[in-house]
Amino acid sequence: MSPKVFAAFAHIIAKFYADRYPTAALEVGAGAWTLLSIPCFANSRKVALNAQKFKKIPPELAACDLVVGNSNSLDFADQEFDCVMSSSVLEHDKYFWKSVAEIYRVLQPGGIFVVGVPIYMALPTDYMNTTLTFKRHGIAYNADFYRFSEQAVREVILENFTVHETILVRKYPNPYLVMSGVKN
């Protein structure tokens, strides 16, 4: 995760929780540089979900509940979290719509879902109508299935949410969007 992506998530979270603190936050696809280290989560229950067990637990995750699982079928109760975050995960999820449905299920009404994904948009450097990320990930990566448009994030991923804030983190060389929605 780039510092600009982390800053976009931190901005959205700080703005949403300006007058209160989240009680329970879930990061889907947590890694060594976790979004759960955003300062407003200091006194929250923090759950880091990853598809595989860490060989060595990164220090940033030491204060989190670490869960190995698949976001297509979350092993959490309905409405268990008031904040769910996902950065650079859904494009690698073959069945991302299942994960979005599960995130909706475990999020409390009025809770926030913040998602960051690479997007596609017309760039002067586009080769065959793709982005430069394809050269790096492409077929050889074996787990890079999607690029979303801003419209797809708004109308498909956040279909059952009220869009809260949108930040286009970068345009070049690989466009990236962070968008948040509040569960209705």
WOBEL-V390473 format. One record per pair of residues at least 12 apart in sequence whose ideal C-beta (glycine too) atoms are under 8 Angstrom apart, sorted by the first residue. I is the first residue (numbers start at 1). J is the second residue. D is the distance in Angstrom with one decimal. If there is no record, write none. Layout:
[[I/J/D] [I/J/D]]
This chain:
[[1/31/7.2] [1/33/5.2] [1/35/7.9] [1/87/5.7] [1/88/6.7] [2/169/7.6] [2/170/8.0] [2/176/7.9] [4/169/5.1] [4/170/6.5] [5/87/6.2] [5/88/7.8] [5/116/5.7] [5/169/5.4] [5/176/6.2] [5/178/6.6] [6/33/6.8] [6/35/7.1] [8/116/7.1] [8/167/4.4] [8/169/5.1] [8/178/4.1] [9/35/5.3] [9/38/6.7] [9/85/6.3] [9/87/6.6] [9/114/5.7] [9/116/6.6] [9/178/6.1] [10/38/4.8] [10/39/7.7] [11/167/7.0] [12/112/7.8] [12/114/5.4] [12/164/7.2] [12/165/5.2] [12/167/7.0] [12/178/6.7] [12/180/4.9] [13/35/8.0] [13/38/5.3] [13/40/5.9] [13/41/7.8] [13/83/7.1] [13/85/7.8] [13/112/7.6] [13/114/6.7] [14/38/7.5] [14/39/7.7] [14/40/6.0] [15/165/6.9] [16/112/5.2] [16/164/6.6] [16/165/8.0] [16/180/7.1] [16/182/8.0] [17/40/4.9] [17/83/7.9] [21/40/6.0] [21/43/6.0] [21/44/6.4] [22/40/6.7] [22/41/6.4] [22/44/4.8] [22/82/5.1] [22/83/4.5] [23/44/6.1] [23/45/6.6] [23/82/5.6] [24/44/6.2] [24/45/4.2] [24/47/7.2] [24/80/6.3] [24/81/4.7] [24/82/6.0] [24/83/7.4] [25/41/5.3] [25/44/5.1] [25/45/7.2] [25/46/5.6] [25/47/7.1] [25/81/6.3] [25/82/7.4] [25/83/4.2] [25/84/7.4] [25/85/7.0] [26/47/4.7] [26/49/6.4] [26/76/7.3] [26/80/7.9] [26/81/4.6] [26/83/7.2] [26/84/4.7] [26/85/7.3] [26/106/6.8] [27/46/7.7] [27/47/7.3] [27/48/5.3] [27/49/6.6] [27/84/7.8] [27/85/5.0] [27/86/7.3] [27/87/7.9] [28/49/5.2] [28/71/4.8] [28/84/6.6] [28/85/7.1] [28/86/4.2] [28/89/5.7] [28/99/6.9] [28/103/6.7] [29/49/6.9] [29/50/6.6] [29/51/7.5] [29/71/7.3] [29/86/5.8] [29/87/6.8] [29/88/7.0] [29/89/3.5] [30/48/3.4] [30/49/6.2] [30/50/5.4] [30/61/6.6] [30/64/7.2] [30/66/7.9] [31/50/7.3] [31/58/7.6] [32/58/3.9] [32/60/6.3] [32/61/7.3] [33/58/8.0] [33/60/6.5] [34/48/6.0] [34/58/7.5] [34/60/4.9] [34/61/5.7] [34/64/6.9] [35/85/4.7] [35/87/6.2] [35/114/7.9] [36/48/6.1] [36/60/7.6] [36/61/7.5] [36/63/8.0] [36/64/5.5] [36/85/8.0] [37/60/5.0] [41/83/7.9] [44/83/7.7] [45/65/7.2] [46/63/6.4] [46/64/4.3] [46/65/6.8] [47/64/6.5] [47/65/4.7] [47/67/6.0] [47/76/7.8] [47/81/7.4] [48/61/5.4] [48/64/4.3] [48/65/7.0] [48/66/5.3] [48/67/6.9] [49/67/4.9] [49/68/7.9] [49/69/5.6] [49/71/6.5] [49/74/7.4] [50/66/7.2] [50/67/7.5] [50/68/6.2] [50/69/8.0] [51/68/7.2] [51/69/7.5] [51/70/6.5] [52/68/6.5] [53/66/8.0] [53/68/5.2] [54/66/6.9] [71/86/7.7] [71/89/7.1] [71/93/6.6] [71/98/7.8] [71/99/3.9] [71/102/6.1] [71/103/7.3] [72/93/7.3] [72/95/5.3] [72/98/4.0] [72/99/5.5] [72/102/6.6] [73/98/7.3] [73/102/6.5] [74/102/4.4] [74/103/7.6] [74/105/7.3] [74/106/5.5] [76/106/4.6] [77/106/7.2] [78/105/5.7] [78/106/6.7] [79/105/7.9] [79/106/6.9] [79/107/6.9] [79/108/4.5] [79/109/7.2] [79/111/8.0] [80/106/5.1] [80/108/7.7] [81/106/5.5] [81/107/5.7] [81/108/6.7] [81/111/6.4] [82/107/7.3] [82/108/4.9] [82/110/7.5] [82/111/4.2] [82/112/7.5] [83/107/7.9] [83/111/6.1] [83/112/5.4] [83/113/7.9] [83/114/7.6] [84/103/5.0] [84/106/6.8] [84/107/5.3] [84/111/7.2] [84/112/7.7] [84/113/4.9] [84/114/7.6] [85/113/7.6] [85/114/4.7] [85/115/7.5] [86/99/7.8] [86/103/7.2] [86/113/7.7] [86/114/7.6] [86/115/5.0] [86/116/7.1] [87/115/7.7] [87/116/4.1] [87/178/7.8] [88/116/6.2] [88/117/7.0] [88/118/7.2] [90/115/6.7] [90/117/5.5] [90/146/7.0] [90/148/7.5] [90/157/6.9] [91/117/5.5] [91/118/5.8] [91/144/6.2] [91/145/6.5] [91/146/4.7] [91/147/6.5] [91/148/7.2] [92/143/4.9] [92/144/6.0] [92/145/6.7] [93/145/7.2] [94/145/5.6] [96/145/7.8] [96/146/6.6] [96/157/7.6] [97/156/7.7] [100/157/5.5] [104/160/5.7] [104/161/7.7] [104/183/6.6] [107/183/4.9] [108/183/6.9] [109/183/5.4] [109/184/7.0] [110/182/6.4] [110/183/6.5] [111/182/7.1] [111/183/5.1] [112/164/6.4] [112/180/5.6] [112/181/7.2] [112/182/5.5] [112/183/7.7] [113/158/7.2] [113/161/6.2] [113/180/6.6] [113/181/5.3] [113/182/8.0] [113/183/6.9] [114/178/6.6] [114/179/7.6] [114/180/4.3] [115/153/6.8] [115/157/6.0] [115/158/7.4] [115/178/7.2] [115/179/6.0] [115/180/7.4] [115/181/8.0] [116/169/7.5] [116/176/6.6] [116/177/6.9] [116/178/4.3] [116/179/7.9] [117/146/8.0] [117/147/8.0] [117/148/5.2] [117/153/6.4] [117/157/7.8] [117/176/7.3] [117/177/6.1] [118/131/7.2] [118/133/5.6] [118/147/5.8] [118/148/7.7] [118/174/5.6] [118/175/6.5] [118/176/5.4] [118/177/7.9] [119/147/6.3] [119/148/5.4] [119/149/6.0] [119/150/6.0] [119/153/7.1] [119/175/4.8] [119/176/6.8] [119/177/4.7] [120/147/4.3] [120/148/7.5] [120/149/6.2] [120/175/6.7] [121/149/7.4] [121/150/7.7] [121/171/6.9] [121/175/5.0] [123/171/7.0] [123/172/6.1] [123/173/7.7] [123/175/7.3] [125/172/7.1] [125/173/6.7] [130/147/7.7] [131/147/6.8] [131/173/7.2] [131/174/5.2] [131/175/6.2] [132/173/4.1] [132/174/5.6] [133/147/7.5] [133/173/7.7] [133/174/4.0] [148/177/7.7] [150/166/7.3] [150/168/7.6] [150/177/5.9] [150/179/7.7] [153/177/6.0] [153/179/5.0] [154/166/7.7] [154/179/6.7] [157/179/7.8] [158/179/6.5] [158/181/3.8] [160/183/7.3] [160/184/6.4] [161/181/2.7] [161/182/6.0] [161/183/5.8] [161/184/6.7] [162/181/6.2] [162/182/4.9] [162/184/6.0] [163/179/6.7] [163/180/7.4] [163/181/5.3] [164/180/4.3] [164/181/5.9] [164/182/5.2] [165/179/7.2] [165/180/5.1] [166/178/7.6] [166/179/4.7] [166/180/7.8] [167/179/7.5]]
